[in-house]
Amino acid sequence: MNNQKQLTRSDQRMHSNHGWLSSHHSFSFGGHTDPERMGFGPLRVVNDDIIAPGGAFPSHPHRDMEIISLVLDGQLEHKDSLGNGRVLKAGDIQYMSAGTGVVHSEFNPSADEAVHLMQIWIEPQEKGLPPRYADQAIIGSTDNAWHRLLSPDGDGQSMAIRQDAELRTVRLTAGQSIDYSTSRSGRGLWIFIIEGQVSVAGEHLLPGDSLAIAAPDPLTLAQSGSEPAKVLLFDLPLDAKPTA
């Protein structure tokens, strides 16, 4: 990102289609590389995945990465080398800190329903730590209010991650708006639209669109269009460098 603001439209995202998996990448991933979209601070991957019925990521390893899955529709079954195994449902959030190494698989257990999820990778502050796992229902059901999903301290029922990063979500109903400001210097915001339409920082965002803002002023996000809007907002340190 070469300026203070970067808009990525849904159709500008890189796309992988493996038959059983359709994945849109907001940042460079796998065989897709965009020098202007290599990440944002410690945020390295945001994949918008649809897994066909019976489709699966077979067992594969990860190391030194914070991996978060948000299940939007359908079900996702998870198994890993730490002994965890369960079926995540729409509205669940899963966190896995790969640390020194973990092997896991993910698959759609349904024979007739696709699963839609967001998979997010964040670099940790420190490498070489023991792996760990957690999952829970996404907290907060109040419209037009921020709900903190990820944080470095796990405060307020959020899930604690190994990075000075936060993830919040909000559902804005018709005609509503909400403010957000970050109180610390050296931060940036990355905003993603799941559903509906939102106006923010002079841009009109649609589903799949994202907006990265470095050193932001206080922002107002305003719902627009005919449907409620669901938004993800990451508050991130832009100079984050993981230690060995």
N, C-alpha and C positions, 0 to 999 in steps of 0.2 A: 504494500500500500504506500503510494508515493505522495499522498496528500492527507488532509485532515478528515476526509470523508470519502467512503467508497460504497457505491450502490451496486449490488449484484441482483439483476432480475432473475426470476425463476428460470427463464429459458436461456440464460447465460451460464447456468450451472453445467458442469461436466456430467456426462451420463454414461452409466454402464448398464447393459442389458444382457443378463446371463440366462434368460428364459425363466428360470425359477426366481430370479432376483432382478428387480429394477431399482437402480440406486442413482440418485442425483447428488452430486458432490458440490458443496459450496466452496470447498478448498481443494487444492490439488490432492489426488488420491490414486493409489494404484498406478495404472498406466497413463493416467491423465495428469498433465502438468500445465499450470498457468502461472508464469512468473509473478503476476500481479496478485495471485490468490494462493499464497503459500501458508496462510494462517494469520492469526491476529493475536499478538502477545503469545501466551501459552496455549491458546485454542488452536488445535491443529487439524481436526476433522469434524465436520458436521455433515453427516450423510442422511438423506431422506430416503428410507428404504421401504420397499414393498416386496414381501416374500410370498410367493405363490403357495397354495395349499400343498403341504408335504415338503416344501423346499427347506434347505438346510445349509448353514455354514458348518461343515464338518470340523472335527477337533483341530485346533490350531493354537499356536503359542502367542503370548504377548509378554512384554517386559517393559518396566519403567514407563507406564502410561496409565492415566486415570481414564477409565472407560465407563461411559454413562449411556444407558438406553432408556428412552421414553417410549412406552407403548401407547400409540394413539388409537388404534383399532385392532381388533382381533386378539390373538394370543401368541406368546413367544415362550418356548421351552428352553431352559438353560441348564447345562451341566458343566462342571469344572473339576479340575484336579484338586481343589480344596475340599471337595466333598459336597458342594452345594448343588442342588437340583430342584427346580420348581418351575411351574408354569406362571408366567407373568401375564396379566390381563390389561385391557385398555384402562388407562389411568394409573398404571404402576410405573415407578422409576427404579432402575437398577444401577448400582454402583459397584465397580470392580477395580481395585487398585492392583495393577499387575505386578508392581514391585520387582523382586528378584526373578519372577517368572511364574506364569500360570498357563495352563492349557484348558481351553473351553470349547464348547459347541453351542450353537443356537439353531433352533429349527421351529418351523410352524407345525404344531401338532394337529391342526385341523385338516380334514379331508376336503373341505369345500369353501373355506373362508380365508382370504389373504390376511396377512398381518402387516400393519403400517407402523413403522417406528422411526424415531430419530436416534441415530447413534453418534455419540460425541466423544472425541478424544481430547484430553487436556494434559499437557506435560506437567509432571509433578515438580515441586520445589526441590526435592531431594531424590536421588536415585538409590537403588540397592536396598530398599526397605522390604520387610516381609509383605507378601500380598495380603489383601483383605477384601471382604465382600459384604454388601448390604443391599436390601431392597425394601421398599415400602410403597404404599399408595401415595400418589401425589397429594400433598397436603393443601388445604385451603379450598373452599367452595364458594367464597364470597366474590361476587362480581365486582368489577371496577376497583380492585385492591390488589396490590402486589403480594405474591406469595413466594417466599424464599425457599428454593428447592435444594440448592447446593451452597455451601459456605466453608471457610477454613475452620470454623469453630463448632459447627453443628448446632448453632443457636436456633431457638424457635422451631424445633422439629425438622429443621433442614438436615440434609445428609452432609457429614463432614468429609471433605476431600483434602488431599495433600497438595494444595496450591492456594495462594491468596486470591482466589477467584470466587465469584458468586454467580448463581443463576437464579433468575426470578421469572415468574410467569404471571400473566394477567388476562382476564377475559373482560373485554370492554363491550358493554351493551350499547344500544342505539343512542347516538348523540353524546356519549360519555367520553371523557378524557382523563388522563392521569399524568402526573409529573414524576420525573426521576432526576436525581442529581447524585454525582459521586463526590464524596467529601475529601478525597485524597488526590494529590497530584500524581502525574505519571500513569493515569488510568485511561482506559478506553472502553467504549460500549459497543457491543455487537448485538444487533436486533434482528430477529427472524420472525416472519409471519407464518403461523400455522393455518389459520383460517381467517376469513374476512378481509377487511381493508383498513389501513391505518395511515394517517398523515403525521409525519414527524420530520423535523429539521428541514422543512421545505420540500420533502419528497412524499409521494403517494405510493404506499407499499401494498402489494397484493400477495396472495398465498405463494410461498416459496421464495419471495424476495427477501433480501437481507441488506442491512445498512451498518457499516462499520464507521465509528466516529472516534477519532483520537482527540484527547484533551477536550472533552465535550463541555459545553455550557449546560446548565440545567435544561432538560428537554421536556416537552409536552407531547404525549402521544394521544391522538384523537381518533376515535372510531369514525369511519365513514362507510358509505354503502348501506345495503339493506340488511346485512347479517351481522351478528356479533363477531368480534375479532378476538382471536387467541394469539398471544404474542409471547416469545421467549426473549429475555434480555440478559446478556452476560456482562458483568462488570469485571474487568481484567487488568492486571498490571502489564503495561506494554514493554517493560524492560526485563521481564522474567527470564532467568537463565537457570536451568536446573543444575544442581551441584552433583558431583560424582559421588 
